[in-house]
Amino acid sequence: MLLADACRAGFGAVRRSKRLLACCALSTGLASLPLAVYVARQVDAQGARRPDATEVARYLDPDFFADVRSTTPSFDADAIALVVVSLVLAFALRPLLWGGYAGISATKKRLTFAKFVREGGNTYWKFLRISAVCALLVGAVSVGLKPLLDTVERFAQTEPTEVSATNARTVAQVIVFLAMCLPAMIADYARVGVRMRRRPGVLAEFGRSAMFVFQHPFRTSGFYLIGLALEVGVVAVFVVLIRMADGAYVATSLVVLVLGQLLVALREATRLFHLAGAWTIREAEERPAPVRPVHPESDGDDLLDKPLPWHVG
């Protein structure tokens, strides 16, 4: 029943925070804006000289980007620099959003935008450190599991059929992906613990959250997989819709842009869903046991504590 309660809490948090999730999706778009403007400007400047610009835009012709690079030799370096800038902006912005999500999880009421920002600001520095620890752990896990992928790749090359080789690679990639999800799951419970207990010490809270996850593996990982399945399902549906709507005209480009922003908003909704459900799970597991009432002291013995006359020894 606890997983059902966590799912209800997650969906409830998403239902009462639709406008805030749209603002969070907009913030992701703003962080990516410098790269998008630069690439669009270069592509537009080069594509305007070609009579087949519409066909190029539809099929993303590699020869076209070769022309862009020949015209602007620093195109790749500039794009990489802007990608790094966008990632830094997104990384700096995420703790504010996580803090707002934790504030939503802590209450059953709707949060105003001002309250959302205050919640994010109150825990910003602690959540920034949690994100940094999570990034370091994900990097360490990826480096530690690289020998596994190399071993599986060598094994796949000796397989007699392509199907068995593909299956071996897929199984190894799924294992590595789930292992890299573990730090992210622990980080969510650390955010819940920081907001719930208001205790100092981010590393200590991260350790307590890791112990909580390992002590309750089925509830924590089961609920995380539910949220992950929702996110994968949303992405799969919207990838199909974006491919169907993609084109080289203004109307279809606007549709693709709207679908992309809606996809980002729904991904943010799945993250809020997991954080709100994690709050419910941790609160239920760490709730103190009810204290048994103590009989008040009296001058004499309690009659009910003594055997009654008809009791036979």
VEXDREN-2710 file (C-alpha; in Angstrom, 1 decimal):
% VEXDREN-2710
k/r/px/py/pz
1/MET/0.0/0.0/0.0
2/LEU/2.9/2.4/0.6
3/LEU/3.8/2.4/-3.1
4/ALA/0.2/3.2/-3.9
5/ASP/0.3/6.1/-1.4
6/ALA/3.6/7.3/-3.0
7/CYS/2.0/7.2/-6.5
8/ARG/-1.0/9.2/-5.2
9/ALA/1.3/11.7/-3.6
10/GLY/3.3/12.1/-6.8
11/PHE/0.3/12.5/-9.0
12/GLY/-1.2/15.0/-6.6
13/ALA/1.9/17.1/-6.5
14/VAL/2.0/17.2/-10.3
15/ARG/-1.7/18.0/-10.6
16/ARG/-1.5/21.1/-8.3
17/SER/1.7/22.4/-9.8
18/LYS/1.0/22.5/-13.6
19/ARG/1.9/26.2/-13.9
20/LEU/5.1/25.9/-11.9
21/LEU/6.2/22.9/-14.1
22/ALA/5.6/25.1/-17.2
23/CYS/7.9/27.7/-15.7
24/CYS/10.5/25.1/-15.0
25/ALA/10.3/23.9/-18.6
26/LEU/10.7/27.5/-19.7
27/SER/13.9/27.9/-17.6
28/THR/15.4/24.8/-19.4
29/GLY/14.7/26.5/-22.7
30/LEU/16.3/29.7/-21.6
31/ALA/19.4/27.9/-20.5
32/SER/19.6/26.4/-24.0
33/LEU/18.8/29.6/-25.8
34/PRO/22.4/30.8/-26.5
35/LEU/23.3/27.6/-28.4
36/ALA/20.0/27.5/-30.3
37/VAL/20.3/31.2/-31.4
38/TYR/23.9/30.7/-32.6
39/VAL/23.2/27.5/-34.6
40/ALA/20.0/29.0/-36.1
41/ARG/21.9/32.1/-37.2
42/GLN/24.7/30.1/-38.9
43/VAL/22.3/27.7/-40.6
44/ASP/20.1/30.5/-41.8
45/ALA/23.0/32.5/-43.2
46/GLN/24.3/29.5/-45.1
47/GLY/20.9/28.0/-46.1
48/ALA/19.7/31.3/-47.7
49/ARG/22.2/30.8/-50.5
50/ARG/21.0/27.4/-51.5
51/PRO/18.0/26.7/-53.7
52/ASP/17.4/23.3/-52.0
53/ALA/17.1/24.9/-48.5
54/THR/13.7/23.3/-47.8
55/GLU/14.9/19.8/-48.6
56/VAL/18.1/20.3/-46.5
57/ALA/16.0/21.4/-43.5
58/ARG/13.8/18.3/-43.8
59/TYR/16.6/15.7/-44.0
60/LEU/19.5/17.5/-42.1
61/ASP/21.9/17.0/-45.0
62/PRO/25.5/16.4/-43.8
63/ASP/26.8/18.2/-46.9
64/PHE/25.0/21.3/-45.8
65/PHE/26.8/21.3/-42.4
66/ALA/30.1/20.7/-44.2
67/ASP/29.4/24.0/-46.0
68/VAL/28.6/25.7/-42.7
69/ARG/31.9/24.5/-41.3
70/SER/33.8/25.6/-44.4
71/THR/32.2/29.1/-44.2
72/THR/32.7/29.3/-40.4
73/PRO/35.8/27.3/-39.4
74/SER/35.1/27.9/-35.7
75/PHE/31.6/26.5/-35.8
76/ASP/32.3/23.3/-33.9
77/ALA/34.4/25.0/-31.3
78/ASP/31.8/27.7/-30.8
79/ALA/29.0/25.2/-30.5
80/ILE/31.0/23.1/-28.0
81/ALA/31.7/26.3/-25.9
82/LEU/28.0/27.2/-25.9
83/VAL/27.0/23.7/-25.0
84/VAL/29.3/23.9/-22.0
85/VAL/27.8/27.3/-21.0
86/SER/24.3/25.9/-21.3
87/LEU/25.2/22.9/-19.1
88/VAL/26.7/25.1/-16.5
89/LEU/23.6/27.3/-16.5
90/ALA/21.3/24.3/-16.2
91/PHE/23.5/22.8/-13.4
92/ALA/23.4/26.1/-11.5
93/LEU/19.6/26.4/-12.0
94/ARG/18.6/22.8/-11.0
95/PRO/19.1/23.2/-7.2
96/LEU/16.6/26.1/-7.2
97/LEU/14.0/23.9/-9.0
98/TRP/14.8/20.9/-6.8
99/GLY/14.2/23.1/-3.7
100/GLY/10.9/24.2/-5.1
101/TYR/9.9/20.6/-5.8
102/ALA/10.8/19.7/-2.2
103/GLY/8.6/22.5/-1.0
104/ILE/5.7/21.2/-3.1
105/SER/6.3/17.7/-1.7
106/ALA/6.2/19.0/1.9
107/THR/2.7/20.5/1.6
108/LYS/-0.6/19.4/0.2
109/LYS/-1.4/22.9/-0.8
110/ARG/-0.7/24.8/-4.0
111/LEU/2.5/26.8/-4.0
112/THR/2.6/30.3/-5.4
113/PHE/5.6/31.2/-7.6
114/ALA/7.0/33.4/-4.9
115/LYS/6.8/30.6/-2.3
116/PHE/8.3/28.2/-4.9
117/VAL/11.3/30.5/-5.3
118/ARG/11.7/31.0/-1.6
119/GLU/11.7/27.3/-1.0
120/GLY/14.3/26.8/-3.6
121/GLY/16.4/29.7/-2.2
122/ASN/16.3/28.3/1.4
123/THR/17.9/25.0/0.4
124/TYR/19.9/26.2/-2.7
125/TRP/23.4/25.7/-1.5
126/LYS/22.7/22.3/0.1
127/PHE/21.0/21.1/-3.0
128/LEU/23.8/22.4/-5.1
129/ARG/26.2/20.3/-3.1
130/ILE/23.9/17.3/-3.4
131/SER/23.9/17.7/-7.2
132/ALA/27.7/18.0/-7.2
133/VAL/28.1/14.8/-5.1
134/CYS/25.6/13.0/-7.4
135/ALA/27.5/14.1/-10.5
136/LEU/30.8/12.8/-9.0
137/LEU/29.2/9.5/-8.1
138/VAL/27.7/9.0/-11.6
139/GLY/31.1/9.7/-13.1
140/ALA/32.7/7.2/-10.7
141/VAL/30.1/4.6/-11.5
142/SER/30.6/5.1/-15.3
143/VAL/34.4/4.8/-15.0
144/GLY/34.1/1.7/-12.7
145/LEU/31.7/-0.1/-15.1
146/LYS/33.6/0.6/-18.3
147/PRO/35.6/-2.7/-17.9
148/LEU/32.3/-4.5/-17.9
149/LEU/31.3/-2.9/-21.2
150/ASP/34.7/-3.7/-22.7
151/THR/34.4/-7.3/-21.6
152/VAL/30.9/-7.7/-23.0
153/GLU/32.0/-6.1/-26.2
154/ARG/34.8/-8.6/-26.6
155/PHE/32.4/-11.4/-25.8
156/ALA/29.9/-10.0/-28.4
157/GLN/32.5/-10.0/-31.1
158/THR/33.0/-13.8/-30.6
159/GLU/29.3/-14.6/-30.8
160/PRO/28.3/-16.5/-33.9
161/THR/25.1/-14.5/-34.6
162/GLU/24.4/-10.8/-34.6
163/VAL/21.2/-11.4/-32.5
164/SER/23.1/-12.9/-29.5
165/ALA/25.8/-10.2/-29.7
166/THR/23.1/-7.5/-29.7
167/ASN/21.3/-9.1/-26.8
168/ALA/24.5/-9.2/-24.8
169/ARG/25.3/-5.6/-25.4
170/THR/21.7/-4.6/-24.5
171/VAL/21.8/-6.5/-21.2
172/ALA/25.1/-4.9/-20.3
173/GLN/23.9/-1.4/-21.2
174/VAL/20.7/-1.8/-19.2
175/ILE/22.8/-2.9/-16.1
176/VAL/25.1/0.1/-16.5
177/PHE/22.2/2.5/-17.0
178/LEU/20.4/1.2/-13.8
179/ALA/23.7/1.4/-11.8
180/MET/24.1/5.0/-12.9
181/CYS/20.5/5.7/-11.8
182/LEU/21.3/4.6/-8.2
183/PRO/23.1/7.9/-7.3
184/ALA/20.3/9.9/-8.7
185/MET/17.8/8.0/-6.6
186/ILE/19.9/8.4/-3.4
187/ALA/20.2/12.1/-4.2
188/ASP/16.4/12.5/-4.3
189/TYR/16.1/10.9/-0.8
190/ALA/18.9/13.2/0.4
191/ARG/16.9/16.2/-0.8
192/VAL/13.9/14.9/1.0
193/GLY/16.0/14.4/4.2
194/VAL/17.5/17.9/4.0
195/ARG/14.1/19.5/3.6
196/MET/12.3/17.3/6.1
197/ARG/14.8/17.3/9.0
198/ARG/16.6/20.7/8.4
199/ARG/19.8/19.1/9.6
200/PRO/23.3/20.5/8.7
201/GLY/25.8/18.3/6.8
202/VAL/25.1/17.4/3.2
203/LEU/27.5/14.5/3.1
204/ALA/26.1/13.0/6.3
205/GLU/22.5/13.3/4.9
206/PHE/23.7/11.7/1.7
207/GLY/25.0/8.8/3.7
208/ARG/21.8/8.5/5.7
209/SER/19.8/8.5/2.5
210/ALA/22.0/5.8/1.0
211/MET/21.4/3.6/4.1
212/PHE/17.7/4.3/3.8
213/VAL/17.7/3.1/0.2
214/PHE/19.7/0.0/1.0
215/GLN/17.4/-0.8/4.0
216/HIS/14.3/-0.5/1.9
217/PRO/15.4/-1.6/-1.5
218/PHE/12.1/-2.9/-2.9
219/ARG/10.0/0.2/-2.0
220/THR/12.6/2.8/-3.0
221/SER/13.8/1.1/-6.2
222/GLY/10.3/-0.1/-7.1
223/PHE/8.9/3.4/-7.0
224/TYR/11.9/4.8/-8.8
225/LEU/11.4/2.3/-11.6
226/ILE/7.7/3.5/-11.8
227/GLY/8.8/7.1/-12.3
228/LEU/11.5/6.0/-14.8
229/ALA/8.9/4.0/-16.8
230/LEU/6.7/7.1/-16.9
231/GLU/9.6/9.2/-18.1
232/VAL/10.6/6.8/-20.8
233/GLY/7.0/6.4/-21.9
234/VAL/6.6/10.2/-22.2
235/VAL/9.8/10.5/-24.2
236/ALA/8.9/7.7/-26.5
237/VAL/5.5/9.1/-27.4
238/PHE/6.8/12.6/-28.0
239/VAL/9.7/11.4/-30.1
240/VAL/7.2/9.9/-32.4
241/LEU/5.0/13.0/-32.4
242/ILE/8.0/15.3/-33.1
243/ARG/9.1/13.1/-36.0
244/MET/5.6/13.2/-37.5
245/ALA/5.3/17.0/-37.1
246/ASP/8.9/17.8/-38.3
247/GLY/9.2/19.8/-41.4
248/ALA/10.8/22.8/-43.0
249/TYR/7.9/25.2/-42.9
250/VAL/7.1/27.8/-40.2
251/ALA/3.9/26.2/-39.0
252/THR/5.5/22.7/-38.5
253/SER/8.6/24.3/-36.9
254/LEU/6.4/26.0/-34.3
255/VAL/4.5/22.7/-33.7
256/VAL/7.9/21.0/-33.1
257/LEU/9.0/23.8/-30.7
258/VAL/5.7/23.5/-28.7
259/LEU/6.0/19.7/-28.6
260/GLY/9.6/20.0/-27.4
261/GLN/8.7/22.4/-24.6
262/LEU/5.8/20.2/-23.6
263/LEU/8.1/17.2/-23.5
264/VAL/10.5/19.1/-21.2
265/ALA/7.5/20.0/-18.9
266/LEU/6.4/16.4/-18.7
267/ARG/9.9/15.3/-17.8
268/GLU/10.0/17.8/-15.0
269/ALA/6.6/16.4/-13.9
270/THR/8.1/12.9/-13.7
271/ARG/10.9/14.3/-11.5
272/LEU/8.5/16.0/-9.2
273/PHE/6.4/12.8/-9.2
274/HIS/9.4/10.8/-7.9
275/LEU/10.4/13.4/-5.3
276/ALA/6.9/13.7/-3.9
277/GLY/6.6/10.0/-3.7
278/ALA/10.0/9.6/-2.1
279/TRP/8.9/12.1/0.6
280/THR/5.9/9.9/1.3
281/ILE/8.0/6.7/1.5
282/ARG/10.6/8.3/3.8
283/GLU/8.1/10.0/6.0
284/ALA/6.1/6.8/6.5
285/GLU/9.2/4.7/7.3
286/GLU/10.8/7.2/9.6
287/ARG/7.6/8.2/11.4
288/PRO/8.2/7.6/15.2
289/ALA/6.1/4.9/16.8
290/PRO/3.2/6.0/18.8
291/VAL/3.9/6.3/22.5
292/ARG/1.9/4.1/24.8
293/PRO/-0.1/6.1/27.4
294/VAL/1.3/5.9/30.9
295/HIS/-1.1/5.4/33.8
296/PRO/-1.0/8.4/36.1
297/GLU/0.3/7.8/39.6
298/SER/-2.4/7.3/42.2
299/ASP/-2.4/6.9/46.0
300/GLY/-3.5/3.3/45.9
301/ASP/-3.2/0.3/43.6
302/ASP/-5.3/0.2/40.4
303/LEU/-8.2/-2.3/40.9
304/LEU/-8.0/-3.4/37.3
305/ASP/-4.3/-4.4/37.7
306/LYS/-5.3/-7.0/40.4
307/PRO/-7.0/-10.4/39.7
308/LEU/-10.7/-10.3/40.1
309/PRO/-12.3/-12.7/42.6
310/TRP/-13.5/-15.2/40.1
311/HIS/-10.0/-15.6/38.6
312/VAL/-8.6/-19.0/39.5
313/GLY/-4.8/-19.2/40.0
END
